[in-house]
């Protein structure tokens, strides 16, 4: 089964959920740092 991942273009983290990736991207662009609440959804690419 292929799992599609969404990447935050600002920090390069991968997420399973597109809306979370988008949230991360907005946060990163605005704050220039990572939000722990978002980061915990990060997917490690194998
Ligand atoms: Zn990000």
mmCIF file of the protein (N, C-alpha, C, O) and its ligand, coordinates in Angstrom:
data_MODEL
# 
_entry.id   MODEL 
# 
loop_
_entity.id 
_entity.type 
_entity.pdbx_number_of_molecules 
1 polymer     1 
2 non-polymer 1 
# 
_entity_poly.entity_id                      1 
_entity_poly.type                           'polypeptide(L)' 
_entity_poly.nstd_linkage                   no 
_entity_poly.nstd_monomer                   no 
_entity_poly.pdbx_seq_one_letter_code       
;(UNK)(UNK)(UNK)(UNK)(UNK)(UNK)(UNK)(UNK)(UNK)(UNK)(UNK)(UNK)(UNK)(UNK)(UNK)(UNK)
(UNK)(UNK)(UNK)(UNK)(UNK)(UNK)(UNK)(UNK)(UNK)(UNK)(UNK)(UNK)(UNK)(UNK)(UNK)(UNK)
(UNK)(UNK)(UNK)(UNK)(UNK)(UNK)(UNK)(UNK)(UNK)(UNK)(UNK)(UNK)(UNK)(UNK)
;
_entity_poly.pdbx_seq_one_letter_code_can   XXXXXXXXXXXXXXXXXXXXXXXXXXXXXXXXXXXXXXXXXXXXXX 
_entity_poly.pdbx_strand_id                 A 
# 
loop_
_entity_poly_seq.entity_id 
_entity_poly_seq.num 
_entity_poly_seq.mon_id 
_entity_poly_seq.hetero 
1 1  UNK n 
1 2  UNK n 
1 3  UNK n 
1 4  UNK n 
1 5  UNK n 
1 6  UNK n 
1 7  UNK n 
1 8  UNK n 
1 9  UNK n 
1 10 UNK n 
1 11 UNK n 
1 12 UNK n 
1 13 UNK n 
1 14 UNK n 
1 15 UNK n 
1 16 UNK n 
1 17 UNK n 
1 18 UNK n 
1 19 UNK n 
1 20 UNK n 
1 21 UNK n 
1 22 UNK n 
1 23 UNK n 
1 24 UNK n 
1 25 UNK n 
1 26 UNK n 
1 27 UNK n 
1 28 UNK n 
1 29 UNK n 
1 30 UNK n 
1 31 UNK n 
1 32 UNK n 
1 33 UNK n 
1 34 UNK n 
1 35 UNK n 
1 36 UNK n 
1 37 UNK n 
1 38 UNK n 
1 39 UNK n 
1 40 UNK n 
1 41 UNK n 
1 42 UNK n 
1 43 UNK n 
1 44 UNK n 
1 45 UNK n 
1 46 UNK n 
# 
loop_
_struct_asym.id 
_struct_asym.entity_id 
A 1 
B 2 
# 
loop_
_chem_comp.id 
_chem_comp.type 
_chem_comp.mon_nstd_flag 
UNK 'L-peptide linking' . 
ZN  non-polymer         . 
# 
_pdbx_entity_nonpoly.entity_id   2 
_pdbx_entity_nonpoly.name        ? 
_pdbx_entity_nonpoly.comp_id     ZN 
# 
_pdbx_nonpoly_scheme.asym_id         B 
_pdbx_nonpoly_scheme.entity_id       2 
_pdbx_nonpoly_scheme.mon_id          ZN 
_pdbx_nonpoly_scheme.ndb_seq_num     1 
_pdbx_nonpoly_scheme.pdb_seq_num     101 
_pdbx_nonpoly_scheme.auth_seq_num    101 
_pdbx_nonpoly_scheme.pdb_mon_id      ZN 
_pdbx_nonpoly_scheme.auth_mon_id     ZN 
_pdbx_nonpoly_scheme.pdb_strand_id   A 
_pdbx_nonpoly_scheme.pdb_ins_code    . 
# 
loop_
_atom_site.group_PDB 
_atom_site.id 
_atom_site.type_symbol 
_atom_site.label_atom_id 
_atom_site.label_alt_id 
_atom_site.label_comp_id 
_atom_site.label_asym_id 
_atom_site.label_entity_id 
_atom_site.label_seq_id 
_atom_site.pdbx_PDB_ins_code 
_atom_site.Cartn_x 
_atom_site.Cartn_y 
_atom_site.Cartn_z 
_atom_site.occupancy 
_atom_site.B_iso_or_equiv 
_atom_site.pdbx_formal_charge 
_atom_site.auth_seq_id 
_atom_site.auth_comp_id 
_atom_site.auth_asym_id 
_atom_site.auth_atom_id 
_atom_site.pdbx_PDB_model_num 
ATOM   1   N  N  . UNK A 1 1  ? 0.844  -1.192 0.000  1.00 0.00 ? 1   UNK A N  1 
ATOM   2   C  CA . UNK A 1 1  ? 0.000  0.000  0.000  1.00 0.00 ? 1   UNK A CA 1 
ATOM   3   C  C  . UNK A 1 1  ? 0.883  1.247  0.000  1.00 0.00 ? 1   UNK A C  1 
ATOM   4   O  O  . UNK A 1 1  ? 1.800  1.383  0.810  1.00 0.00 ? 1   UNK A O  1 
ATOM   5   N  N  . UNK A 1 2  ? 0.588  2.126  -0.903 1.00 0.00 ? 2   UNK A N  1 
ATOM   6   C  CA . UNK A 1 2  ? 1.400  3.341  -1.021 1.00 0.00 ? 2   UNK A CA 1 
ATOM   7   C  C  . UNK A 1 2  ? 0.830  4.446  -0.136 1.00 0.00 ? 2   UNK A C  1 
ATOM   8   O  O  . UNK A 1 2  ? -0.350 4.790  -0.207 1.00 0.00 ? 2   UNK A O  1 
ATOM   9   N  N  . UNK A 1 3  ? 1.696  4.976  0.684  1.00 0.00 ? 3   UNK A N  1 
ATOM   10  C  CA . UNK A 1 3  ? 1.267  6.075  1.536  1.00 0.00 ? 3   UNK A CA 1 
ATOM   11  C  C  . UNK A 1 3  ? 1.810  7.372  0.974  1.00 0.00 ? 3   UNK A C  1 
ATOM   12  O  O  . UNK A 1 3  ? 3.018  7.548  0.818  1.00 0.00 ? 3   UNK A O  1 
ATOM   13  N  N  . UNK A 1 4  ? 0.913  8.254  0.680  1.00 0.00 ? 4   UNK A N  1 
ATOM   14  C  CA . UNK A 1 4  ? 1.342  9.537  0.156  1.00 0.00 ? 4   UNK A CA 1 
ATOM   15  C  C  . UNK A 1 4  ? 1.661  10.487 1.301  1.00 0.00 ? 4   UNK A C  1 
ATOM   16  O  O  . UNK A 1 4  ? 0.879  10.647 2.238  1.00 0.00 ? 4   UNK A O  1 
ATOM   17  N  N  . UNK A 1 5  ? 2.809  11.104 1.204  1.00 0.00 ? 5   UNK A N  1 
ATOM   18  C  CA . UNK A 1 5  ? 3.204  12.037 2.251  1.00 0.00 ? 5   UNK A CA 1 
ATOM   19  C  C  . UNK A 1 5  ? 3.222  13.461 1.712  1.00 0.00 ? 5   UNK A C  1 
ATOM   20  O  O  . UNK A 1 5  ? 3.469  13.705 0.531  1.00 0.00 ? 5   UNK A O  1 
ATOM   21  N  N  . UNK A 1 6  ? 2.955  14.377 2.607  1.00 0.00 ? 6   UNK A N  1 
ATOM   22  C  CA . UNK A 1 6  ? 2.950  15.789 2.240  1.00 0.00 ? 6   UNK A CA 1 
ATOM   23  C  C  . UNK A 1 6  ? 4.091  16.481 2.964  1.00 0.00 ? 6   UNK A C  1 
ATOM   24  O  O  . UNK A 1 6  ? 4.263  16.325 4.173  1.00 0.00 ? 6   UNK A O  1 
ATOM   25  N  N  . UNK A 1 7  ? 4.862  17.239 2.219  1.00 0.00 ? 7   UNK A N  1 
ATOM   26  C  CA . UNK A 1 7  ? 6.022  17.875 2.805  1.00 0.00 ? 7   UNK A CA 1 
ATOM   27  C  C  . UNK A 1 7  ? 5.797  19.363 3.037  1.00 0.00 ? 7   UNK A C  1 
ATOM   28  O  O  . UNK A 1 7  ? 5.215  20.066 2.211  1.00 0.00 ? 7   UNK A O  1 
ATOM   29  N  N  . UNK A 1 8  ? 6.274  19.812 4.183  1.00 0.00 ? 8   UNK A N  1 
ATOM   30  C  CA . UNK A 1 8  ? 6.296  21.238 4.465  1.00 0.00 ? 8   UNK A CA 1 
ATOM   31  C  C  . UNK A 1 8  ? 7.480  21.826 3.712  1.00 0.00 ? 8   UNK A C  1 
ATOM   32  O  O  . UNK A 1 8  ? 8.624  21.426 3.927  1.00 0.00 ? 8   UNK A O  1 
ATOM   33  N  N  . UNK A 1 9  ? 7.203  22.764 2.839  1.00 0.00 ? 9   UNK A N  1 
ATOM   34  C  CA . UNK A 1 9  ? 8.271  23.320 2.005  1.00 0.00 ? 9   UNK A CA 1 
ATOM   35  C  C  . UNK A 1 9  ? 9.212  24.224 2.791  1.00 0.00 ? 9   UNK A C  1 
ATOM   36  O  O  . UNK A 1 9  ? 10.303 24.546 2.322  1.00 0.00 ? 9   UNK A O  1 
ATOM   37  N  N  . UNK A 1 10 ? 8.795  24.629 3.977  1.00 0.00 ? 10  UNK A N  1 
ATOM   38  C  CA . UNK A 1 10 ? 9.626  25.504 4.804  1.00 0.00 ? 10  UNK A CA 1 
ATOM   39  C  C  . UNK A 1 10 ? 10.652 24.723 5.616  1.00 0.00 ? 10  UNK A C  1 
ATOM   40  O  O  . UNK A 1 10 ? 11.836 25.060 5.605  1.00 0.00 ? 10  UNK A O  1 
ATOM   41  N  N  . UNK A 1 11 ? 10.214 23.690 6.317  1.00 0.00 ? 11  UNK A N  1 
ATOM   42  C  CA . UNK A 1 11 ? 11.127 22.954 7.195  1.00 0.00 ? 11  UNK A CA 1 
ATOM   43  C  C  . UNK A 1 11 ? 11.496 21.577 6.652  1.00 0.00 ? 11  UNK A C  1 
ATOM   44  O  O  . UNK A 1 11 ? 12.416 20.933 7.156  1.00 0.00 ? 11  UNK A O  1 
ATOM   45  N  N  . UNK A 1 12 ? 10.779 21.127 5.626  1.00 0.00 ? 12  UNK A N  1 
ATOM   46  C  CA . UNK A 1 12 ? 11.125 19.863 4.993  1.00 0.00 ? 12  UNK A CA 1 
ATOM   47  C  C  . UNK A 1 12 ? 10.580 18.623 5.693  1.00 0.00 ? 12  UNK A C  1 
ATOM   48  O  O  . UNK A 1 12 ? 10.909 17.501 5.308  1.00 0.00 ? 12  UNK A O  1 
ATOM   49  N  N  . UNK A 1 13 ? 9.747  18.813 6.721  1.00 0.00 ? 13  UNK A N  1 
ATOM   50  C  CA . UNK A 1 13 ? 9.145  17.689 7.431  1.00 0.00 ? 13  UNK A CA 1 
ATOM   51  C  C  . UNK A 1 13 ? 8.040  17.051 6.579  1.00 0.00 ? 13  UNK A C  1 
ATOM   52  O  O  . UNK A 1 13 ? 7.400  17.708 5.758  1.00 0.00 ? 13  UNK A O  1 
ATOM   53  N  N  . UNK A 1 14 ? 7.841  15.750 6.803  1.00 0.00 ? 14  UNK A N  1 
ATOM   54  C  CA . UNK A 1 14 ? 6.793  15.035 6.076  1.00 0.00 ? 14  UNK A CA 1 
ATOM   55  C  C  . UNK A 1 14 ? 5.607  14.730 6.982  1.00 0.00 ? 14  UNK A C  1 
ATOM   56  O  O  . UNK A 1 14 ? 5.765  14.400 8.157  1.00 0.00 ? 14  UNK A O  1 
ATOM   57  N  N  . UNK A 1 15 ? 4.406  14.851 6.397  1.00 0.00 ? 15  UNK A N  1 
ATOM   58  C  CA . UNK A 1 15 ? 3.171  14.566 7.134  1.00 0.00 ? 15  UNK A CA 1 
ATOM   59  C  C  . UNK A 1 15 ? 2.243  13.697 6.292  1.00 0.00 ? 15  UNK A C  1 
ATOM   60  O  O  . UNK A 1 15 ? 2.239  13.763 5.063  1.00 0.00 ? 15  UNK A O  1 
ATOM   61  N  N  . UNK A 1 16 ? 1.461  12.884 6.989  1.00 0.00 ? 16  UNK A N  1 
ATOM   62  C  CA . UNK A 1 16 ? 0.473  12.051 6.298  1.00 0.00 ? 16  UNK A CA 1 
ATOM   63  C  C  . UNK A 1 16 ? -0.735 12.869 5.899  1.00 0.00 ? 16  UNK A C  1 
ATOM   64  O  O  . UNK A 1 16 ? -1.420 12.579 4.918  1.00 0.00 ? 16  UNK A O  1 
ATOM   65  N  N  . UNK A 1 17 ? -0.977 13.906 6.694  1.00 0.00 ? 17  UNK A N  1 
ATOM   66  C  CA . UNK A 1 17 ? -2.166 14.718 6.489  1.00 0.00 ? 17  UNK A CA 1 
ATOM   67  C  C  . UNK A 1 17 ? -1.824 16.032 5.786  1.00 0.00 ? 17  UNK A C  1 
ATOM   68  O  O  . UNK A 1 17 ? -0.990 16.804 6.259  1.00 0.00 ? 17  UNK A O  1 
ATOM   69  N  N  . UNK A 1 18 ? -2.468 16.267 4.678  1.00 0.00 ? 18  UNK A N  1 
ATOM   70  C  CA . UNK A 1 18 ? -2.180 17.473 3.898  1.00 0.00 ? 18  UNK A CA 1 
ATOM   71  C  C  . UNK A 1 18 ? -2.474 18.747 4.684  1.00 0.00 ? 18  UNK A C  1 
ATOM   72  O  O  . UNK A 1 18 ? -1.746 19.735 4.582  1.00 0.00 ? 18  UNK A O  1 
ATOM   73  N  N  . UNK A 1 19 ? -3.542 18.712 5.464  1.00 0.00 ? 19  UNK A N  1 
ATOM   74  C  CA . UNK A 1 19 ? -3.922 19.912 6.209  1.00 0.00 ? 19  UNK A CA 1 
ATOM   75  C  C  . UNK A 1 19 ? -2.886 20.241 7.289  1.00 0.00 ? 19  UNK A C  1 
ATOM   76  O  O  . UNK A 1 19 ? -2.656 21.409 7.600  1.00 0.00 ? 19  UNK A O  1 
ATOM   77  N  N  . UNK A 1 20 ? -2.267 19.207 7.854  1.00 0.00 ? 20  UNK A N  1 
ATOM   78  C  CA . UNK A 1 20 ? -1.231 19.431 8.862  1.00 0.00 ? 20  UNK A CA 1 
ATOM   79  C  C  . UNK A 1 20 ? 0.040  19.974 8.204  1.00 0.00 ? 20  UNK A C  1 
ATOM   80  O  O  . UNK A 1 20 ? 0.698  20.863 8.744  1.00 0.00 ? 20  UNK A O  1 
ATOM   81  N  N  . UNK A 1 21 ? 0.368  19.439 7.055  1.00 0.00 ? 21  UNK A N  1 
ATOM   82  C  CA . UNK A 1 21 ? 1.527  19.939 6.312  1.00 0.00 ? 21  UNK A CA 1 
ATOM   83  C  C  . UNK A 1 21 ? 1.351  21.414 5.957  1.00 0.00 ? 21  UNK A C  1 
ATOM   84  O  O  . UNK A 1 21 ? 2.294  22.203 6.017  1.00 0.00 ? 21  UNK A O  1 
ATOM   85  N  N  . UNK A 1 22 ? 0.149  21.757 5.596  1.00 0.00 ? 22  UNK A N  1 
ATOM   86  C  CA . UNK A 1 22 ? -0.159 23.137 5.244  1.00 0.00 ? 22  UNK A CA 1 
ATOM   87  C  C  . UNK A 1 22 ? -0.087 24.045 6.477  1.00 0.00 ? 22  UNK A C  1 
ATOM   88  O  O  . UNK A 1 22 ? 0.388  25.178 6.408  1.00 0.00 ? 22  UNK A O  1 
ATOM   89  N  N  . UNK A 1 23 ? -0.569 23.518 7.599  1.00 0.00 ? 23  UNK A N  1 
ATOM   90  C  CA . UNK A 1 23 ? -0.522 24.233 8.864  1.00 0.00 ? 23  UNK A CA 1 
ATOM   91  C  C  . UNK A 1 23 ? 0.929  24.494 9.273  1.00 0.00 ? 23  UNK A C  1 
ATOM   92  O  O  . UNK A 1 23 ? 1.287  25.583 9.722  1.00 0.00 ? 23  UNK A O  1 
ATOM   93  N  N  . UNK A 1 24 ? 1.743  23.462 9.103  1.00 0.00 ? 24  UNK A N  1 
ATOM   94  C  CA . UNK A 1 24 ? 3.161  23.557 9.421  1.00 0.00 ? 24  UNK A CA 1 
ATOM   95  C  C  . UNK A 1 24 ? 3.831  24.603 8.537  1.00 0.00 ? 24  UNK A C  1 
ATOM   96  O  O  . UNK A 1 24 ? 4.610  25.430 9.013  1.00 0.00 ? 24  UNK A O  1 
ATOM   97  N  N  . UNK A 1 25 ? 3.524  24.557 7.263  1.00 0.00 ? 25  UNK A N  1 
ATOM   98  C  CA . UNK A 1 25 ? 4.127  25.496 6.322  1.00 0.00 ? 25  UNK A CA 1 
ATOM   99  C  C  . UNK A 1 25 ? 3.805  26.942 6.701  1.00 0.00 ? 25  UNK A C  1 
ATOM   100 O  O  . UNK A 1 25 ? 4.671  27.816 6.672  1.00 0.00 ? 25  UNK A O  1 
ATOM   101 N  N  . UNK A 1 26 ? 2.554  27.170 7.054  1.00 0.00 ? 26  UNK A N  1 
ATOM   102 C  CA . UNK A 1 26 ? 2.142  28.517 7.452  1.00 0.00 ? 26  UNK A CA 1 
ATOM   103 C  C  . UNK A 1 26 ? 2.844  28.947 8.736  1.00 0.00 ? 26  UNK A C  1 
ATOM   104 O  O  . UNK A 1 26 ? 3.309  30.081 8.856  1.00 0.00 ? 26  UNK A O  1 
ATOM   105 N  N  . UNK A 1 27 ? 2.912  28.018 9.696  1.00 0.00 ? 27  UNK A N  1 
ATOM   106 C  CA . UNK A 1 27 ? 3.575  28.313 10.967 1.00 0.00 ? 27  UNK A CA 1 
ATOM   107 C  C  . UNK A 1 27 ? 5.052  28.615 10.740 1.00 0.00 ? 27  UNK A C  1 
ATOM   108 O  O  . UNK A 1 27 ? 5.577  29.601 11.257 1.00 0.00 ? 27  UNK A O  1 
ATOM   109 N  N  . UNK A 1 28 ? 5.704  27.777 9.978  1.00 0.00 ? 28  UNK A N  1 
ATOM   110 C  CA . UNK A 1 28 ? 7.139  27.927 9.709  1.00 0.00 ? 28  UNK A CA 1 
ATOM   111 C  C  . UNK A 1 28 ? 7.435  29.260 9.033  1.00 0.00 ? 28  UNK A C  1 
ATOM   112 O  O  . UNK A 1 28 ? 8.389  29.949 9.394  1.00 0.00 ? 28  UNK A O  1 
ATOM   113 N  N  . UNK A 1 29 ? 6.622  29.614 8.065  1.00 0.00 ? 29  UNK A N  1 
ATOM   114 C  CA . UNK A 1 29 ? 6.815  30.857 7.328  1.00 0.00 ? 29  UNK A CA 1 
ATOM   115 C  C  . UNK A 1 29 ? 6.630  32.071 8.235  1.00 0.00 ? 29  UNK A C  1 
ATOM   116 O  O  . UNK A 1 29 ? 7.321  33.082 8.104  1.00 0.00 ? 29  UNK A O  1 
ATOM   117 N  N  . UNK A 1 30 ? 5.689  31.943 9.146  1.00 0.00 ? 30  UNK A N  1 
ATOM   118 C  CA . UNK A 1 30 ? 5.349  33.061 10.009 1.00 0.00 ? 30  UNK A CA 1 
ATOM   119 C  C  . UNK A 1 30 ? 6.288  33.197 11.206 1.00 0.00 ? 30  UNK A C  1 
ATOM   120 O  O  . UNK A 1 30 ? 6.684  34.301 11.579 1.00 0.00 ? 30  UNK A O  1 
ATOM   121 N  N  . UNK A 1 31 ? 6.636  32.054 11.799 1.00 0.00 ? 31  UNK A N  1 
ATOM   122 C  CA . UNK A 1 31 ? 7.406  32.075 13.047 1.00 0.00 ? 31  UNK A CA 1 
ATOM   123 C  C  . UNK A 1 31 ? 8.874  31.708 12.887 1.00 0.00 ? 31  UNK A C  1 
ATOM   124 O  O  . UNK A 1 31 ? 9.667  31.903 13.809 1.00 0.00 ? 31  UNK A O  1 
ATOM   125 N  N  . UNK A 1 32 ? 9.243  31.177 11.722 1.00 0.00 ? 32  UNK A N  1 
ATOM   126 C  CA . UNK A 1 32 ? 10.628 30.735 11.497 1.00 0.00 ? 32  UNK A CA 1 
ATOM   127 C  C  . UNK A 1 32 ? 11.086 29.742 12.564 1.00 0.00 ? 32  UNK A C  1 
ATOM   128 O  O  . UNK A 1 32 ? 12.265 29.687 12.916 1.00 0.00 ? 32  UNK A O  1 
ATOM   129 N  N  . UNK A 1 33 ? 10.136 28.963 13.070 1.00 0.00 ? 33  UNK A N  1 
ATOM   130 C  CA . UNK A 1 33 ? 10.453 27.914 14.032 1.00 0.00 ? 33  UNK A CA 1 
ATOM   131 C  C  . UNK A 1 33 ? 9.370  26.852 13.943 1.00 0.00 ? 33  UNK A C  1 
ATOM   132 O  O  . UNK A 1 33 ? 8.370  27.031 13.249 1.00 0.00 ? 33  UNK A O  1 
ATOM   133 N  N  . UNK A 1 34 ? 9.572  25.745 14.647 1.00 0.00 ? 34  UNK A N  1 
ATOM   134 C  CA . UNK A 1 34 ? 8.607  24.659 14.570 1.00 0.00 ? 34  UNK A CA 1 
ATOM   135 C  C  . UNK A 1 34 ? 7.689  24.614 15.779 1.00 0.00 ? 34  UNK A C  1 
ATOM   136 O  O  . UNK A 1 34 ? 8.101  24.880 16.908 1.00 0.00 ? 34  UNK A O  1 
ATOM   137 N  N  . UNK A 1 35 ? 6.452  24.275 15.521 1.00 0.00 ? 35  UNK A N  1 
ATOM   138 C  CA . UNK A 1 35 ? 5.431  24.154 16.557 1.00 0.00 ? 35  UNK A CA 1 
ATOM   139 C  C  . UNK A 1 35 ? 5.384  22.699 17.022 1.00 0.00 ? 35  UNK A C  1 
ATOM   140 O  O  . UNK A 1 35 ? 5.137  21.799 16.220 1.00 0.00 ? 35  UNK A O  1 
ATOM   141 N  N  . UNK A 1 36 ? 5.618  22.469 18.299 1.00 0.00 ? 36  UNK A N  1 
ATOM   142 C  CA . UNK A 1 36 ? 5.649  21.104 18.838 1.00 0.00 ? 36  UNK A CA 1 
ATOM   143 C  C  . UNK A 1 36 ? 4.352  20.358 18.588 1.00 0.00 ? 36  UNK A C  1 
ATOM   144 O  O  . UNK A 1 36 ? 4.367  19.150 18.351 1.00 0.00 ? 36  UNK A O  1 
ATOM   145 N  N  . UNK A 1 37 ? 3.233  21.060 18.640 1.00 0.00 ? 37  UNK A N  1 
ATOM   146 C  CA . UNK A 1 37 ? 1.928  20.433 18.396 1.00 0.00 ? 37  UNK A CA 1 
ATOM   147 C  C  . UNK A 1 37 ? 1.813  19.904 16.966 1.00 0.00 ? 37  UNK A C  1 
ATOM   148 O  O  . UNK A 1 37 ? 1.110  18.929 16.703 1.00 0.00 ? 37  UNK A O  1 
ATOM   149 N  N  . UNK A 1 38 ? 2.511  20.562 16.059 1.00 0.00 ? 38  UNK A N  1 
ATOM   150 C  CA . UNK A 1 38 ? 2.496  20.127 14.663 1.00 0.00 ? 38  UNK A CA 1 
ATOM   151 C  C  . UNK A 1 38 ? 3.579  19.082 14.426 1.00 0.00 ? 38  UNK A C  1 
ATOM   152 O  O  . UNK A 1 38 ? 3.358  18.081 13.744 1.00 0.00 ? 38  UNK A O  1 
ATOM   153 N  N  . UNK A 1 39 ? 4.728  19.329 14.990 1.00 0.00 ? 39  UNK A N  1 
ATOM   154 C  CA . UNK A 1 39 ? 5.892  18.459 14.797 1.00 0.00 ? 39  UNK A CA 1 
ATOM   155 C  C  . UNK A 1 39 ? 5.630  17.014 15.246 1.00 0.00 ? 39  UNK A C  1 
ATOM   156 O  O  . UNK A 1 39 ? 6.192  16.076 14.680 1.00 0.00 ? 39  UNK A O  1 
ATOM   157 N  N  . UNK A 1 40 ? 4.797  16.842 16.237 1.00 0.00 ? 40  UNK A N  1 
ATOM   158 C  CA . UNK A 1 40 ? 4.531  15.477 16.718 1.00 0.00 ? 40  UNK A CA 1 
ATOM   159 C  C  . UNK A 1 40 ? 3.804  14.612 15.687 1.00 0.00 ? 40  UNK A C  1 
ATOM   160 O  O  . UNK A 1 40 ? 3.733  13.391 15.832 1.00 0.00 ? 40  UNK A O  1 
ATOM   161 N  N  . UNK A 1 41 ? 3.268  15.249 14.650 1.00 0.00 ? 41  UNK A N  1 
ATOM   162 C  CA . UNK A 1 41 ? 2.615  14.498 13.572 1.00 0.00 ? 41  UNK A CA 1 
ATOM   163 C  C  . UNK A 1 41 ? 3.576  14.128 12.442 1.00 0.00 ? 41  UNK A C  1 
ATOM   164 O  O  . UNK A 1 41 ? 3.196  13.508 11.449 1.00 0.00 ? 41  UNK A O  1 
ATOM   165 N  N  . UNK A 1 42 ? 4.808  14.522 12.626 1.00 0.00 ? 42  UNK A N  1 
ATOM   166 C  CA . UNK A 1 42 ? 5.816  14.262 11.599 1.00 0.00 ? 42  UNK A CA 1 
ATOM   167 C  C  . UNK A 1 42 ? 5.957  12.768 11.291 1.00 0.00 ? 42  UNK A C  1 
ATOM   168 O  O  . UNK A 1 42 ? 5.915  11.921 12.184 1.00 0.00 ? 42  UNK A O  1 
ATOM   169 N  N  . UNK A 1 43 ? 6.122  12.481 10.023 1.00 0.00 ? 43  UNK A N  1 
ATOM   170 C  CA . UNK A 1 43 ? 6.331  11.106 9.575  1.00 0.00 ? 43  UNK A CA 1 
ATOM   171 C  C  . UNK A 1 43 ? 7.792  10.968 9.164  1.00 0.00 ? 43  UNK A C  1 
ATOM   172 O  O  . UNK A 1 43 ? 8.313  11.787 8.407  1.00 0.00 ? 43  UNK A O  1 
ATOM   173 N  N  . UNK A 1 44 ? 8.433  9.949  9.658  1.00 0.00 ? 44  UNK A N  1 
ATOM   174 C  CA . UNK A 1 44 ? 9.811  9.688  9.262  1.00 0.00 ? 44  UNK A CA 1 
ATOM   175 C  C  . UNK A 1 44 ? 9.810  8.905  7.966  1.00 0.00 ? 44  UNK A C  1 
ATOM   176 O  O  . UNK A 1 44 ? 9.260  7.806  7.894  1.00 0.00 ? 44  UNK A O  1 
ATOM   177 N  N  . UNK A 1 45 ? 10.420 9.468  6.956  1.00 0.00 ? 45  UNK A N  1 
ATOM   178 C  CA . UNK A 1 45 ? 10.461 8.812  5.653  1.00 0.00 ? 45  UNK A CA 1 
ATOM   179 C  C  . UNK A 1 45 ? 11.499 7.704  5.670  1.00 0.00 ? 45  UNK A C  1 
ATOM   180 O  O  . UNK A 1 45 ? 12.645 7.912  6.068  1.00 0.00 ? 45  UNK A O  1 
ATOM   181 N  N  . UNK A 1 46 ? 11.080 6.526  5.233  1.00 0.00 ? 46  UNK A N  1 
ATOM   182 C  CA . UNK A 1 46 ? 11.997 5.384  5.274  1.00 0.00 ? 46  UNK A CA 1 
ATOM   183 C  C  . UNK A 1 46 ? 12.671 5.167  3.918  1.00 0.00 ? 46  UNK A C  1 
ATOM   184 O  O  . UNK A 1 46 ? 13.476 4.248  3.769  1.00 0.00 ? 46  UNK A O  1 
HETATM 185 ZN ZN . ZN  B 2 .  ? 7.252  23.174 8.635  1.00 0.00 ? 101 ZN  A ZN 1 
# 
